[in-house]
Amino acid sequence: MSPFGTLTLRPLDPFTDAQVIHPWVTHPRSVFWPMWGARLHEVERAYMHVAAEEHHDAFVGLRDGAPAFLVERHDPRHAEPVGPYEPEPGDVGLHFLVAPDADRAPAFGQAALTTVLEHLFADPRTVRVVVEADVADHAAQELHEAVGFLVAYEVERPEQHSLLSLCTRERFEAAAVRRAVAARPALTAARP
């Protein structure tokens, strides 16, 4: 269990969860989320579309049973091409958003994203996880780096300049070890 309680994922229900996530995706802190500024019915319709897609799904992340973060998983081989990136078998695309009120706790985003990656890498078919963050979204970039992502490409689109990062199972596990070692209390020399 994390210091934030029990973190779990459940499938997103567009009809009941749209009201929960609408304030998250339209919050000023979510300016880099693609639905920023959307109306409630637009969020519901967008997630109805996700639910109907074969290669895309969404989850609500729970903290002790209460909604606290949003996750979208997709197969990049069935998505719009992203610059020079060529999807490989075993790649899993990820979009991740922490609820603005849950994000106030230091390191909660890292704990939540770690839970998501543990879930994704529990599937032996997952080789790499792929995320994209706007170049101006420094908080997302720091969070990605902390859990093992490495920037692979810069992507220039008319509407966005972003960084595409990749995380392998090995990089994720190495980042977890580094965090565990850093969190241990320092040893002090015993006094005679």
MODELLER restraints for C-alpha pairs under 7 A, 6 or more apart:
rsr = mdl.restraints
at = mdl.atoms
rsr.add(forms.Gaussian(group=physical.xy_distance, feature=features.Distance(at['CA:4:A'], at['CA:108:A']), mean=6.97, stdev=0.5))
rsr.add(forms.Gaussian(group=physical.xy_distance, feature=features.Distance(at['CA:5:A'], at['CA:63:A']), mean=6.33, stdev=0.5))
rsr.add(forms.Gaussian(group=physical.xy_distance, feature=features.Distance(at['CA:5:A'], at['CA:64:A']), mean=5.74, stdev=0.5))
rsr.add(forms.Gaussian(group=physical.xy_distance, feature=features.Distance(at['CA:6:A'], at['CA:63:A']), mean=5.72, stdev=0.5))
rsr.add(forms.Gaussian(group=physical.xy_distance, feature=features.Distance(at['CA:6:A'], at['CA:64:A']), mean=4.96, stdev=0.5))
rsr.add(forms.Gaussian(group=physical.xy_distance, feature=features.Distance(at['CA:7:A'], at['CA:61:A']), mean=6.95, stdev=0.5))
rsr.add(forms.Gaussian(group=physical.xy_distance, feature=features.Distance(at['CA:7:A'], at['CA:62:A']), mean=5.52, stdev=0.5))
rsr.add(forms.Gaussian(group=physical.xy_distance, feature=features.Distance(at['CA:7:A'], at['CA:63:A']), mean=4.77, stdev=0.5))
rsr.add(forms.Gaussian(group=physical.xy_distance, feature=features.Distance(at['CA:7:A'], at['CA:64:A']), mean=6.33, stdev=0.5))
rsr.add(forms.Gaussian(group=physical.xy_distance, feature=features.Distance(at['CA:7:A'], at['CA:112:A']), mean=6.84, stdev=0.5))
rsr.add(forms.Gaussian(group=physical.xy_distance, feature=features.Distance(at['CA:7:A'], at['CA:115:A']), mean=6.74, stdev=0.5))
rsr.add(forms.Gaussian(group=physical.xy_distance, feature=features.Distance(at['CA:8:A'], at['CA:61:A']), mean=5.72, stdev=0.5))
rsr.add(forms.Gaussian(group=physical.xy_distance, feature=features.Distance(at['CA:8:A'], at['CA:62:A']), mean=5.17, stdev=0.5))
rsr.add(forms.Gaussian(group=physical.xy_distance, feature=features.Distance(at['CA:8:A'], at['CA:63:A']), mean=6.79, stdev=0.5))
rsr.add(forms.Gaussian(group=physical.xy_distance, feature=features.Distance(at['CA:9:A'], at['CA:59:A']), mean=6.08, stdev=0.5))
rsr.add(forms.Gaussian(group=physical.xy_distance, feature=features.Distance(at['CA:9:A'], at['CA:60:A']), mean=5.75, stdev=0.5))
rsr.add(forms.Gaussian(group=physical.xy_distance, feature=features.Distance(at['CA:9:A'], at['CA:61:A']), mean=4.49, stdev=0.5))
rsr.add(forms.Gaussian(group=physical.xy_distance, feature=features.Distance(at['CA:9:A'], at['CA:62:A']), mean=5.96, stdev=0.5))
rsr.add(forms.Gaussian(group=physical.xy_distance, feature=features.Distance(at['CA:10:A'], at['CA:59:A']), mean=5.35, stdev=0.5))
rsr.add(forms.Gaussian(group=physical.xy_distance, feature=features.Distance(at['CA:10:A'], at['CA:60:A']), mean=5.54, stdev=0.5))
rsr.add(forms.Gaussian(group=physical.xy_distance, feature=features.Distance(at['CA:10:A'], at['CA:61:A']), mean=6.58, stdev=0.5))
rsr.add(forms.Gaussian(group=physical.xy_distance, feature=features.Distance(at['CA:11:A'], at['CA:58:A']), mean=6.11, stdev=0.5))
rsr.add(forms.Gaussian(group=physical.xy_distance, feature=features.Distance(at['CA:11:A'], at['CA:59:A']), mean=4.30, stdev=0.5))
rsr.add(forms.Gaussian(group=physical.xy_distance, feature=features.Distance(at['CA:11:A'], at['CA:60:A']), mean=6.22, stdev=0.5))
rsr.add(forms.Gaussian(group=physical.xy_distance, feature=features.Distance(at['CA:12:A'], at['CA:58:A']), mean=5.46, stdev=0.5))
rsr.add(forms.Gaussian(group=physical.xy_distance, feature=features.Distance(at['CA:12:A'], at['CA:59:A']), mean=4.50, stdev=0.5))
rsr.add(forms.Gaussian(group=physical.xy_distance, feature=features.Distance(at['CA:12:A'], at['CA:60:A']), mean=5.37, stdev=0.5))
rsr.add(forms.Gaussian(group=physical.xy_distance, feature=features.Distance(at['CA:14:A'], at['CA:44:A']), mean=5.34, stdev=0.5))
rsr.add(forms.Gaussian(group=physical.xy_distance, feature=features.Distance(at['CA:14:A'], at['CA:47:A']), mean=5.30, stdev=0.5))
rsr.add(forms.Gaussian(group=physical.xy_distance, feature=features.Distance(at['CA:14:A'], at['CA:48:A']), mean=5.55, stdev=0.5))
rsr.add(forms.Gaussian(group=physical.xy_distance, feature=features.Distance(at['CA:15:A'], at['CA:44:A']), mean=6.42, stdev=0.5))
rsr.add(forms.Gaussian(group=physical.xy_distance, feature=features.Distance(at['CA:18:A'], at['CA:40:A']), mean=6.79, stdev=0.5))
rsr.add(forms.Gaussian(group=physical.xy_distance, feature=features.Distance(at['CA:18:A'], at['CA:43:A']), mean=6.12, stdev=0.5))
rsr.add(forms.Gaussian(group=physical.xy_distance, feature=features.Distance(at['CA:18:A'], at['CA:44:A']), mean=5.13, stdev=0.5))
rsr.add(forms.Gaussian(group=physical.xy_distance, feature=features.Distance(at['CA:19:A'], at['CA:40:A']), mean=6.85, stdev=0.5))
rsr.add(forms.Gaussian(group=physical.xy_distance, feature=features.Distance(at['CA:22:A'], at['CA:40:A']), mean=5.93, stdev=0.5))
rsr.add(forms.Gaussian(group=physical.xy_distance, feature=features.Distance(at['CA:22:A'], at['CA:43:A']), mean=6.45, stdev=0.5))
rsr.add(forms.Gaussian(group=physical.xy_distance, feature=features.Distance(at['CA:24:A'], at['CA:30:A']), mean=6.95, stdev=0.5))
rsr.add(forms.Gaussian(group=physical.xy_distance, feature=features.Distance(at['CA:24:A'], at['CA:99:A']), mean=5.33, stdev=0.5))
rsr.add(forms.Gaussian(group=physical.xy_distance, feature=features.Distance(at['CA:24:A'], at['CA:100:A']), mean=6.17, stdev=0.5))
rsr.add(forms.Gaussian(group=physical.xy_distance, feature=features.Distance(at['CA:25:A'], at['CA:33:A']), mean=6.34, stdev=0.5))
rsr.add(forms.Gaussian(group=physical.xy_distance, feature=features.Distance(at['CA:25:A'], at['CA:35:A']), mean=5.94, stdev=0.5))
rsr.add(forms.Gaussian(group=physical.xy_distance, feature=features.Distance(at['CA:25:A'], at['CA:36:A']), mean=5.49, stdev=0.5))
rsr.add(forms.Gaussian(group=physical.xy_distance, feature=features.Distance(at['CA:26:A'], at['CA:35:A']), mean=6.68, stdev=0.5))
rsr.add(forms.Gaussian(group=physical.xy_distance, feature=features.Distance(at['CA:26:A'], at['CA:36:A']), mean=4.38, stdev=0.5))
rsr.add(forms.Gaussian(group=physical.xy_distance, feature=features.Distance(at['CA:26:A'], at['CA:37:A']), mean=5.05, stdev=0.5))
rsr.add(forms.Gaussian(group=physical.xy_distance, feature=features.Distance(at['CA:26:A'], at['CA:38:A']), mean=6.43, stdev=0.5))
rsr.add(forms.Gaussian(group=physical.xy_distance, feature=features.Distance(at['CA:29:A'], at['CA:100:A']), mean=6.85, stdev=0.5))
rsr.add(forms.Gaussian(group=physical.xy_distance, feature=features.Distance(at['CA:30:A'], at['CA:36:A']), mean=6.37, stdev=0.5))
rsr.add(forms.Gaussian(group=physical.xy_distance, feature=features.Distance(at['CA:32:A'], at['CA:134:A']), mean=6.79, stdev=0.5))
rsr.add(forms.Gaussian(group=physical.xy_distance, feature=features.Distance(at['CA:50:A'], at['CA:56:A']), mean=5.79, stdev=0.5))
rsr.add(forms.Gaussian(group=physical.xy_distance, feature=features.Distance(at['CA:50:A'], at['CA:57:A']), mean=5.69, stdev=0.5))
rsr.add(forms.Gaussian(group=physical.xy_distance, feature=features.Distance(at['CA:51:A'], at['CA:57:A']), mean=5.84, stdev=0.5))
rsr.add(forms.Gaussian(group=physical.xy_distance, feature=features.Distance(at['CA:55:A'], at['CA:74:A']), mean=5.52, stdev=0.5))
rsr.add(forms.Gaussian(group=physical.xy_distance, feature=features.Distance(at['CA:55:A'], at['CA:75:A']), mean=5.43, stdev=0.5))
rsr.add(forms.Gaussian(group=physical.xy_distance, feature=features.Distance(at['CA:55:A'], at['CA:78:A']), mean=6.82, stdev=0.5))
rsr.add(forms.Gaussian(group=physical.xy_distance, feature=features.Distance(at['CA:56:A'], at['CA:73:A']), mean=5.75, stdev=0.5))
rsr.add(forms.Gaussian(group=physical.xy_distance, feature=features.Distance(at['CA:56:A'], at['CA:74:A']), mean=4.18, stdev=0.5))
rsr.add(forms.Gaussian(group=physical.xy_distance, feature=features.Distance(at['CA:56:A'], at['CA:75:A']), mean=6.58, stdev=0.5))
rsr.add(forms.Gaussian(group=physical.xy_distance, feature=features.Distance(at['CA:57:A'], at['CA:72:A']), mean=5.76, stdev=0.5))
rsr.add(forms.Gaussian(group=physical.xy_distance, feature=features.Distance(at['CA:57:A'], at['CA:73:A']), mean=5.43, stdev=0.5))
rsr.add(forms.Gaussian(group=physical.xy_distance, feature=features.Distance(at['CA:57:A'], at['CA:74:A']), mean=6.40, stdev=0.5))
rsr.add(forms.Gaussian(group=physical.xy_distance, feature=features.Distance(at['CA:58:A'], at['CA:71:A']), mean=5.57, stdev=0.5))
rsr.add(forms.Gaussian(group=physical.xy_distance, feature=features.Distance(at['CA:58:A'], at['CA:72:A']), mean=4.29, stdev=0.5))
rsr.add(forms.Gaussian(group=physical.xy_distance, feature=features.Distance(at['CA:58:A'], at['CA:73:A']), mean=6.18, stdev=0.5))
rsr.add(forms.Gaussian(group=physical.xy_distance, feature=features.Distance(at['CA:59:A'], at['CA:70:A']), mean=6.05, stdev=0.5))
rsr.add(forms.Gaussian(group=physical.xy_distance, feature=features.Distance(at['CA:59:A'], at['CA:71:A']), mean=5.03, stdev=0.5))
rsr.add(forms.Gaussian(group=physical.xy_distance, feature=features.Distance(at['CA:59:A'], at['CA:72:A']), mean=6.31, stdev=0.5))
rsr.add(forms.Gaussian(group=physical.xy_distance, feature=features.Distance(at['CA:60:A'], at['CA:67:A']), mean=6.29, stdev=0.5))
rsr.add(forms.Gaussian(group=physical.xy_distance, feature=features.Distance(at['CA:60:A'], at['CA:69:A']), mean=5.94, stdev=0.5))
rsr.add(forms.Gaussian(group=physical.xy_distance, feature=features.Distance(at['CA:60:A'], at['CA:70:A']), mean=4.86, stdev=0.5))
rsr.add(forms.Gaussian(group=physical.xy_distance, feature=features.Distance(at['CA:60:A'], at['CA:71:A']), mean=6.24, stdev=0.5))
rsr.add(forms.Gaussian(group=physical.xy_distance, feature=features.Distance(at['CA:61:A'], at['CA:67:A']), mean=5.83, stdev=0.5))
rsr.add(forms.Gaussian(group=physical.xy_distance, feature=features.Distance(at['CA:61:A'], at['CA:68:A']), mean=5.65, stdev=0.5))
rsr.add(forms.Gaussian(group=physical.xy_distance, feature=features.Distance(at['CA:61:A'], at['CA:69:A']), mean=4.65, stdev=0.5))
rsr.add(forms.Gaussian(group=physical.xy_distance, feature=features.Distance(at['CA:61:A'], at['CA:70:A']), mean=5.72, stdev=0.5))
rsr.add(forms.Gaussian(group=physical.xy_distance, feature=features.Distance(at['CA:61:A'], at['CA:71:A']), mean=6.99, stdev=0.5))
rsr.add(forms.Gaussian(group=physical.xy_distance, feature=features.Distance(at['CA:62:A'], at['CA:68:A']), mean=5.33, stdev=0.5))
rsr.add(forms.Gaussian(group=physical.xy_distance, feature=features.Distance(at['CA:62:A'], at['CA:69:A']), mean=6.80, stdev=0.5))
rsr.add(forms.Gaussian(group=physical.xy_distance, feature=features.Distance(at['CA:68:A'], at['CA:98:A']), mean=6.30, stdev=0.5))
rsr.add(forms.Gaussian(group=physical.xy_distance, feature=features.Distance(at['CA:68:A'], at['CA:99:A']), mean=5.27, stdev=0.5))
rsr.add(forms.Gaussian(group=physical.xy_distance, feature=features.Distance(at['CA:68:A'], at['CA:102:A']), mean=5.85, stdev=0.5))
rsr.add(forms.Gaussian(group=physical.xy_distance, feature=features.Distance(at['CA:69:A'], at['CA:97:A']), mean=5.65, stdev=0.5))
rsr.add(forms.Gaussian(group=physical.xy_distance, feature=features.Distance(at['CA:69:A'], at['CA:98:A']), mean=4.23, stdev=0.5))
rsr.add(forms.Gaussian(group=physical.xy_distance, feature=features.Distance(at['CA:69:A'], at['CA:99:A']), mean=5.16, stdev=0.5))
rsr.add(forms.Gaussian(group=physical.xy_distance, feature=features.Distance(at['CA:70:A'], at['CA:96:A']), mean=5.78, stdev=0.5))
rsr.add(forms.Gaussian(group=physical.xy_distance, feature=features.Distance(at['CA:70:A'], at['CA:97:A']), mean=5.08, stdev=0.5))
rsr.add(forms.Gaussian(group=physical.xy_distance, feature=features.Distance(at['CA:70:A'], at['CA:98:A']), mean=6.28, stdev=0.5))
rsr.add(forms.Gaussian(group=physical.xy_distance, feature=features.Distance(at['CA:71:A'], at['CA:95:A']), mean=5.74, stdev=0.5))
rsr.add(forms.Gaussian(group=physical.xy_distance, feature=features.Distance(at['CA:71:A'], at['CA:96:A']), mean=4.75, stdev=0.5))
rsr.add(forms.Gaussian(group=physical.xy_distance, feature=features.Distance(at['CA:71:A'], at['CA:97:A']), mean=6.61, stdev=0.5))
rsr.add(forms.Gaussian(group=physical.xy_distance, feature=features.Distance(at['CA:72:A'], at['CA:94:A']), mean=5.67, stdev=0.5))
rsr.add(forms.Gaussian(group=physical.xy_distance, feature=features.Distance(at['CA:72:A'], at['CA:95:A']), mean=4.92, stdev=0.5))
rsr.add(forms.Gaussian(group=physical.xy_distance, feature=features.Distance(at['CA:72:A'], at['CA:96:A']), mean=6.51, stdev=0.5))
rsr.add(forms.Gaussian(group=physical.xy_distance, feature=features.Distance(at['CA:73:A'], at['CA:92:A']), mean=6.79, stdev=0.5))
rsr.add(forms.Gaussian(group=physical.xy_distance, feature=features.Distance(at['CA:73:A'], at['CA:93:A']), mean=5.58, stdev=0.5))
rsr.add(forms.Gaussian(group=physical.xy_distance, feature=features.Distance(at['CA:73:A'], at['CA:94:A']), mean=4.82, stdev=0.5))
rsr.add(forms.Gaussian(group=physical.xy_distance, feature=features.Distance(at['CA:73:A'], at['CA:95:A']), mean=6.61, stdev=0.5))
rsr.add(forms.Gaussian(group=physical.xy_distance, feature=features.Distance(at['CA:74:A'], at['CA:92:A']), mean=6.04, stdev=0.5))
rsr.add(forms.Gaussian(group=physical.xy_distance, feature=features.Distance(at['CA:74:A'], at['CA:93:A']), mean=4.87, stdev=0.5))
rsr.add(forms.Gaussian(group=physical.xy_distance, feature=features.Distance(at['CA:74:A'], at['CA:94:A']), mean=6.49, stdev=0.5))
rsr.add(forms.Gaussian(group=physical.xy_distance, feature=features.Distance(at['CA:75:A'], at['CA:91:A']), mean=6.95, stdev=0.5))
rsr.add(forms.Gaussian(group=physical.xy_distance, feature=features.Distance(at['CA:75:A'], at['CA:92:A']), mean=5.37, stdev=0.5))
rsr.add(forms.Gaussian(group=physical.xy_distance, feature=features.Distance(at['CA:75:A'], at['CA:93:A']), mean=5.76, stdev=0.5))
rsr.add(forms.Gaussian(group=physical.xy_distance, feature=features.Distance(at['CA:76:A'], at['CA:87:A']), mean=5.98, stdev=0.5))
rsr.add(forms.Gaussian(group=physical.xy_distance, feature=features.Distance(at['CA:76:A'], at['CA:91:A']), mean=6.87, stdev=0.5))
rsr.add(forms.Gaussian(group=physical.xy_distance, feature=features.Distance(at['CA:76:A'], at['CA:92:A']), mean=6.42, stdev=0.5))
rsr.add(forms.Gaussian(group=physical.xy_distance, feature=features.Distance(at['CA:76:A'], at['CA:93:A']), mean=5.58, stdev=0.5))
rsr.add(forms.Gaussian(group=physical.xy_distance, feature=features.Distance(at['CA:77:A'], at['CA:87:A']), mean=5.61, stdev=0.5))
rsr.add(forms.Gaussian(group=physical.xy_distance, feature=features.Distance(at['CA:82:A'], at['CA:155:A']), mean=6.80, stdev=0.5))
rsr.add(forms.Gaussian(group=physical.xy_distance, feature=features.Distance(at['CA:83:A'], at['CA:155:A']), mean=5.34, stdev=0.5))
rsr.add(forms.Gaussian(group=physical.xy_distance, feature=features.Distance(at['CA:90:A'], at['CA:125:A']), mean=5.52, stdev=0.5))
rsr.add(forms.Gaussian(group=physical.xy_distance, feature=features.Distance(at['CA:90:A'], at['CA:126:A']), mean=4.66, stdev=0.5))
rsr.add(forms.Gaussian(group=physical.xy_distance, feature=features.Distance(at['CA:90:A'], at['CA:127:A']), mean=4.65, stdev=0.5))
rsr.add(forms.Gaussian(group=physical.xy_distance, feature=features.Distance(at['CA:90:A'], at['CA:128:A']), mean=6.29, stdev=0.5))
rsr.add(forms.Gaussian(group=physical.xy_distance, feature=features.Distance(at['CA:91:A'], at['CA:126:A']), mean=6.17, stdev=0.5))
rsr.add(forms.Gaussian(group=physical.xy_distance, feature=features.Distance(at['CA:91:A'], at['CA:127:A']), mean=5.83, stdev=0.5))
rsr.add(forms.Gaussian(group=physical.xy_distance, feature=features.Distance(at['CA:91:A'], at['CA:128:A']), mean=4.77, stdev=0.5))
rsr.add(forms.Gaussian(group=physical.xy_distance, feature=features.Distance(at['CA:91:A'], at['CA:129:A']), mean=5.70, stdev=0.5))
rsr.add(forms.Gaussian(group=physical.xy_distance, feature=features.Distance(at['CA:91:A'], at['CA:130:A']), mean=6.80, stdev=0.5))
rsr.add(forms.Gaussian(group=physical.xy_distance, feature=features.Distance(at['CA:92:A'], at['CA:126:A']), mean=6.55, stdev=0.5))
rsr.add(forms.Gaussian(group=physical.xy_distance, feature=features.Distance(at['CA:92:A'], at['CA:128:A']), mean=6.27, stdev=0.5))
rsr.add(forms.Gaussian(group=physical.xy_distance, feature=features.Distance(at['CA:92:A'], at['CA:129:A']), mean=4.80, stdev=0.5))
rsr.add(forms.Gaussian(group=physical.xy_distance, feature=features.Distance(at['CA:92:A'], at['CA:130:A']), mean=5.99, stdev=0.5))
rsr.add(forms.Gaussian(group=physical.xy_distance, feature=features.Distance(at['CA:93:A'], at['CA:129:A']), mean=5.80, stdev=0.5))
rsr.add(forms.Gaussian(group=physical.xy_distance, feature=features.Distance(at['CA:93:A'], at['CA:130:A']), mean=4.69, stdev=0.5))
rsr.add(forms.Gaussian(group=physical.xy_distance, feature=features.Distance(at['CA:93:A'], at['CA:131:A']), mean=6.15, stdev=0.5))
rsr.add(forms.Gaussian(group=physical.xy_distance, feature=features.Distance(at['CA:94:A'], at['CA:129:A']), mean=6.73, stdev=0.5))
rsr.add(forms.Gaussian(group=physical.xy_distance, feature=features.Distance(at['CA:94:A'], at['CA:130:A']), mean=5.96, stdev=0.5))
rsr.add(forms.Gaussian(group=physical.xy_distance, feature=features.Distance(at['CA:94:A'], at['CA:131:A']), mean=5.35, stdev=0.5))
rsr.add(forms.Gaussian(group=physical.xy_distance, feature=features.Distance(at['CA:95:A'], at['CA:131:A']), mean=6.49, stdev=0.5))
rsr.add(forms.Gaussian(group=physical.xy_distance, feature=features.Distance(at['CA:98:A'], at['CA:109:A']), mean=6.32, stdev=0.5))
rsr.add(forms.Gaussian(group=physical.xy_distance, feature=features.Distance(at['CA:103:A'], at['CA:109:A']), mean=6.28, stdev=0.5))
rsr.add(forms.Gaussian(group=physical.xy_distance, feature=features.Distance(at['CA:110:A'], at['CA:143:A']), mean=6.16, stdev=0.5))
rsr.add(forms.Gaussian(group=physical.xy_distance, feature=features.Distance(at['CA:114:A'], at['CA:147:A']), mean=6.62, stdev=0.5))
rsr.add(forms.Gaussian(group=physical.xy_distance, feature=features.Distance(at['CA:120:A'], at['CA:126:A']), mean=6.68, stdev=0.5))
rsr.add(forms.Gaussian(group=physical.xy_distance, feature=features.Distance(at['CA:121:A'], at['CA:169:A']), mean=6.56, stdev=0.5))
rsr.add(forms.Gaussian(group=physical.xy_distance, feature=features.Distance(at['CA:127:A'], at['CA:168:A']), mean=6.01, stdev=0.5))
rsr.add(forms.Gaussian(group=physical.xy_distance, feature=features.Distance(at['CA:127:A'], at['CA:169:A']), mean=6.51, stdev=0.5))
rsr.add(forms.Gaussian(group=physical.xy_distance, feature=features.Distance(at['CA:128:A'], at['CA:166:A']), mean=6.34, stdev=0.5))
rsr.add(forms.Gaussian(group=physical.xy_distance, feature=features.Distance(at['CA:128:A'], at['CA:167:A']), mean=5.38, stdev=0.5))
rsr.add(forms.Gaussian(group=physical.xy_distance, feature=features.Distance(at['CA:128:A'], at['CA:168:A']), mean=4.47, stdev=0.5))
rsr.add(forms.Gaussian(group=physical.xy_distance, feature=features.Distance(at['CA:128:A'], at['CA:169:A']), mean=6.70, stdev=0.5))
rsr.add(forms.Gaussian(group=physical.xy_distance, feature=features.Distance(at['CA:129:A'], at['CA:166:A']), mean=5.67, stdev=0.5))
rsr.add(forms.Gaussian(group=physical.xy_distance, feature=features.Distance(at['CA:129:A'], at['CA:167:A']), mean=5.16, stdev=0.5))
rsr.add(forms.Gaussian(group=physical.xy_distance, feature=features.Distance(at['CA:129:A'], at['CA:168:A']), mean=6.52, stdev=0.5))
rsr.add(forms.Gaussian(group=physical.xy_distance, feature=features.Distance(at['CA:130:A'], at['CA:165:A']), mean=5.81, stdev=0.5))
rsr.add(forms.Gaussian(group=physical.xy_distance, feature=features.Distance(at['CA:130:A'], at['CA:166:A']), mean=4.74, stdev=0.5))
rsr.add(forms.Gaussian(group=physical.xy_distance, feature=features.Distance(at['CA:130:A'], at['CA:167:A']), mean=6.64, stdev=0.5))
rsr.add(forms.Gaussian(group=physical.xy_distance, feature=features.Distance(at['CA:131:A'], at['CA:164:A']), mean=5.75, stdev=0.5))
rsr.add(forms.Gaussian(group=physical.xy_distance, feature=features.Distance(at['CA:131:A'], at['CA:165:A']), mean=5.37, stdev=0.5))
rsr.add(forms.Gaussian(group=physical.xy_distance, feature=features.Distance(at['CA:131:A'], at['CA:166:A']), mean=6.59, stdev=0.5))
rsr.add(forms.Gaussian(group=physical.xy_distance, feature=features.Distance(at['CA:132:A'], at['CA:162:A']), mean=6.44, stdev=0.5))
rsr.add(forms.Gaussian(group=physical.xy_distance, feature=features.Distance(at['CA:132:A'], at['CA:163:A']), mean=5.55, stdev=0.5))
rsr.add(forms.Gaussian(group=physical.xy_distance, feature=features.Distance(at['CA:132:A'], at['CA:164:A']), mean=4.34, stdev=0.5))
rsr.add(forms.Gaussian(group=physical.xy_distance, feature=features.Distance(at['CA:132:A'], at['CA:165:A']), mean=6.19, stdev=0.5))
rsr.add(forms.Gaussian(group=physical.xy_distance, feature=features.Distance(at['CA:133:A'], at['CA:140:A']), mean=6.52, stdev=0.5))
rsr.add(forms.Gaussian(group=physical.xy_distance, feature=features.Distance(at['CA:133:A'], at['CA:141:A']), mean=6.66, stdev=0.5))
rsr.add(forms.Gaussian(group=physical.xy_distance, feature=features.Distance(at['CA:133:A'], at['CA:162:A']), mean=5.33, stdev=0.5))
rsr.add(forms.Gaussian(group=physical.xy_distance, feature=features.Distance(at['CA:133:A'], at['CA:163:A']), mean=5.38, stdev=0.5))
rsr.add(forms.Gaussian(group=physical.xy_distance, feature=features.Distance(at['CA:133:A'], at['CA:164:A']), mean=6.60, stdev=0.5))
rsr.add(forms.Gaussian(group=physical.xy_distance, feature=features.Distance(at['CA:134:A'], at['CA:160:A']), mean=6.75, stdev=0.5))
rsr.add(forms.Gaussian(group=physical.xy_distance, feature=features.Distance(at['CA:134:A'], at['CA:161:A']), mean=5.89, stdev=0.5))
rsr.add(forms.Gaussian(group=physical.xy_distance, feature=features.Distance(at['CA:134:A'], at['CA:162:A']), mean=4.02, stdev=0.5))
rsr.add(forms.Gaussian(group=physical.xy_distance, feature=features.Distance(at['CA:134:A'], at['CA:163:A']), mean=6.22, stdev=0.5))
rsr.add(forms.Gaussian(group=physical.xy_distance, feature=features.Distance(at['CA:135:A'], at['CA:161:A']), mean=6.03, stdev=0.5))
rsr.add(forms.Gaussian(group=physical.xy_distance, feature=features.Distance(at['CA:135:A'], at['CA:162:A']), mean=4.78, stdev=0.5))
rsr.add(forms.Gaussian(group=physical.xy_distance, feature=features.Distance(at['CA:135:A'], at['CA:163:A']), mean=5.99, stdev=0.5))
rsr.add(forms.Gaussian(group=physical.xy_distance, feature=features.Distance(at['CA:146:A'], at['CA:175:A']), mean=6.71, stdev=0.5))
rsr.add(forms.Gaussian(group=physical.xy_distance, feature=features.Distance(at['CA:147:A'], at['CA:172:A']), mean=5.82, stdev=0.5))
rsr.add(forms.Gaussian(group=physical.xy_distance, feature=features.Distance(at['CA:147:A'], at['CA:175:A']), mean=5.48, stdev=0.5))
rsr.add(forms.Gaussian(group=physical.xy_distance, feature=features.Distance(at['CA:147:A'], at['CA:176:A']), mean=6.85, stdev=0.5))
rsr.add(forms.Gaussian(group=physical.xy_distance, feature=features.Distance(at['CA:148:A'], at['CA:167:A']), mean=5.71, stdev=0.5))
rsr.add(forms.Gaussian(group=physical.xy_distance, feature=features.Distance(at['CA:148:A'], at['CA:171:A']), mean=5.00, stdev=0.5))
rsr.add(forms.Gaussian(group=physical.xy_distance, feature=features.Distance(at['CA:148:A'], at['CA:172:A']), mean=4.62, stdev=0.5))
rsr.add(forms.Gaussian(group=physical.xy_distance, feature=features.Distance(at['CA:148:A'], at['CA:175:A']), mean=5.22, stdev=0.5))
rsr.add(forms.Gaussian(group=physical.xy_distance, feature=features.Distance(at['CA:149:A'], at['CA:165:A']), mean=5.72, stdev=0.5))
rsr.add(forms.Gaussian(group=physical.xy_distance, feature=features.Distance(at['CA:149:A'], at['CA:166:A']), mean=5.15, stdev=0.5))
rsr.add(forms.Gaussian(group=physical.xy_distance, feature=features.Distance(at['CA:149:A'], at['CA:167:A']), mean=4.31, stdev=0.5))
rsr.add(forms.Gaussian(group=physical.xy_distance, feature=features.Distance(at['CA:150:A'], at['CA:165:A']), mean=5.16, stdev=0.5))
rsr.add(forms.Gaussian(group=physical.xy_distance, feature=features.Distance(at['CA:150:A'], at['CA:166:A']), mean=5.41, stdev=0.5))
rsr.add(forms.Gaussian(group=physical.xy_distance, feature=features.Distance(at['CA:150:A'], at['CA:167:A']), mean=6.32, stdev=0.5))
rsr.add(forms.Gaussian(group=physical.xy_distance, feature=features.Distance(at['CA:151:A'], at['CA:163:A']), mean=6.43, stdev=0.5))
rsr.add(forms.Gaussian(group=physical.xy_distance, feature=features.Distance(at['CA:151:A'], at['CA:164:A']), mean=5.88, stdev=0.5))
rsr.add(forms.Gaussian(group=physical.xy_distance, feature=features.Distance(at['CA:151:A'], at['CA:165:A']), mean=4.06, stdev=0.5))
rsr.add(forms.Gaussian(group=physical.xy_distance, feature=features.Distance(at['CA:151:A'], at['CA:166:A']), mean=6.46, stdev=0.5))
rsr.add(forms.Gaussian(group=physical.xy_distance, feature=features.Distance(at['CA:152:A'], at['CA:164:A']), mean=5.87, stdev=0.5))
rsr.add(forms.Gaussian(group=physical.xy_distance, feature=features.Distance(at['CA:152:A'], at['CA:165:A']), mean=5.18, stdev=0.5))
rsr.add(forms.Gaussian(group=physical.xy_distance, feature=features.Distance(at['CA:152:A'], at['CA:166:A']), mean=6.50, stdev=0.5))
rsr.add(forms.Gaussian(group=physical.xy_distance, feature=features.Distance(at['CA:153:A'], at['CA:163:A']), mean=5.84, stdev=0.5))
rsr.add(forms.Gaussian(group=physical.xy_distance, feature=features.Distance(at['CA:153:A'], at['CA:164:A']), mean=5.16, stdev=0.5))
rsr.add(forms.Gaussian(group=physical.xy_distance, feature=features.Distance(at['CA:153:A'], at['CA:165:A']), mean=6.92, stdev=0.5))
rsr.add(forms.Gaussian(group=physical.xy_distance, feature=features.Distance(at['CA:154:A'], at['CA:162:A']), mean=5.86, stdev=0.5))
rsr.add(forms.Gaussian(group=physical.xy_distance, feature=features.Distance(at['CA:154:A'], at['CA:163:A']), mean=4.65, stdev=0.5))
rsr.add(forms.Gaussian(group=physical.xy_distance, feature=features.Distance(at['CA:154:A'], at['CA:164:A']), mean=6.22, stdev=0.5))
rsr.add(forms.Gaussian(group=physical.xy_distance, feature=features.Distance(at['CA:155:A'], at['CA:161:A']), mean=5.76, stdev=0.5))
rsr.add(forms.Gaussian(group=physical.xy_distance, feature=features.Distance(at['CA:155:A'], at['CA:162:A']), mean=5.14, stdev=0.5))
rsr.add(forms.Gaussian(group=physical.xy_distance, feature=features.Distance(at['CA:155:A'], at['CA:163:A']), mean=5.97, stdev=0.5))
rsr.add(forms.Gaussian(group=physical.xy_distance, feature=features.Distance(at['CA:155:A'], at['CA:164:A']), mean=6.91, stdev=0.5))
rsr.add(forms.Gaussian(group=physical.xy_distance, feature=features.Distance(at['CA:156:A'], at['CA:162:A']), mean=6.53, stdev=0.5))
